[in-house]
Amino acid sequence: RCASRVEKYGLDCPARTLKEEELKAAIVEAINDAFTNRGSVLPMLKENIKDVIGGSDTDRISAVNQKIKEKQTELLKAGQDEEQTERIGDEILNLREEKHEIMMASALKQEQIERMEDMMAFLDKQVKEITKYSEALVRRLVEKITVYDEKLMVEFKSGLEIEVDG
């Protein structure tokens, strides 16, 4: 329910009320749909992993490290030239920031890859459709659920989205 409806802010809420059992049934349906269509879902997840991996972050980090070394050598050669020393120092700081950003993006990529692999492992191991809602399974697989007037969109942590009528 909308917070305005629950907390009685006096605001009109156009969103419909969805009972917990209906929500749980929709989630079970989405998980089973992913399981049933795993023949097409698994290749898509594998392709997504390839897209996420993209270029090698190790190569990019090595290139930035090389530039930093070159700038440090330049800095030593600049000697007493304060203006040049400050400019090169700023360039080194920018390169270190770039390296940090690459490393952060790499960590996020790795987390996304692990989520996709987790979903693939689940679909591979699943031998039959689930019949009952499992809080543990939902926390492991589902990122969010968006409720629309005529449907629900279940987004899995892997990035896979399943539309459920409702």
C-alpha positions, -999 to 999 in steps of 0.1 A, spaced: 0 0 0 10 36 -4 24 52 27 -3 79 22 -30 53 25 -14 35 54 -4 66 74 -36 86 65 -18 117 51 -51 126 35 -36 122 1 -53 102 -26 -33 71 -36 -40 58 -71 -22 26 -64 -42 -6 -58 -40 -26 -27 -22 -59 -31 -27 -86 -5 4 -104 7 -8 -138 -5 -13 -124 -40 22 -109 -39 37 -142 -28 18 -161 -55 31 -137 -81 67 -142 -69 64 -179 -70 50 -176 -105 79 -155 -116 105 -179 -102 87 -208 -118 85 -189 -151 123 -183 -149 127 -220 -142 104 -231 -170 121 -208 -195 156 -216 -183 165 -228 -218 163 -192 -230 171 -175 -197 205 -193 -191 220 -182 -225 208 -147 -218 224 -146 -184 256 -160 -198 256 -133 -225 250 -107 -198 280 -119 -179 301 -115 -210 288 -80 -215 295 -71 -178 330 -84 -180 338 -63 -211 374 -51 -212 399 -63 -187 400 -39 -157 434 -54 -148 448 -40 -181 432 -6 -174 446 -5 -139 481 -15 -152 479 13 -178 470 39 -151 498 26 -128 522 30 -157 511 66 -163 515 73 -125 550 60 -126 558 82 -157 543 113 -139 564 105 -108 595 104 -129 585 137 -145 579 151 -110 614 142 -100 628 159 -131 608 190 -126 629 197 -95 625 233 -83 599 244 -109 570 249 -86 544 255 -113 554 223 -132 556 204 -99 520 214 -89 507 206 -124 523 171 -124 511 166 -88 475 173 -98 479 149 -128 491 122 -104 461 128 -81 437 126 -110 453 93 -122 450 79 -86 413 89 -86 408 73 -120 424 41 -107 401 42 -77 371 45 -99 382 16 -121 387 -5 -90 352 4 -76 336 -4 -110 354 -37 -111 341 -46 -77 305 -37 -88 310 -58 -119 322 -88 -98 291 -85 -76 268 -84 -106 286 -114 -121 281 -133 -88 244 -125 -88 240 -138 -123 260 -169 -116 239 -175 -85 207 -173 -106 222 -197 -132 232 -221 -105 197 -220 -90 181 -226 -124 205 -254 -131 199 -272 -98 162 -267 -98 145 -300 -108 109 -290 -105 88 -259 -100 85 -245 -65 50 -248 -50 55 -227 -19 68 -192 -12 102 -192 5 114 -160 22 150 -172 21 148 -179 -17 132 -146 -24 158 -127 -4 185 -146 -24 170 -141 -59 146 -111 -60 158 -75 -61 125 -57 -63 88 -60 -73 70 -32 -91 32 -32 -89 13 -18 -118 -25 -17 -123 -26 -48 -145 7 -65 -138 36 -70 -115 72 -68 -126 96 -91 -106 132 -80 -110 158 -106 -100 192 -97 -86 207 -111 -118 189 -84 -138 163 -107 -152 128 -93 -152 97 -114 -153 62 -99 -159 33 -115 -140 -3 -108 -147 -21 -96 -117 
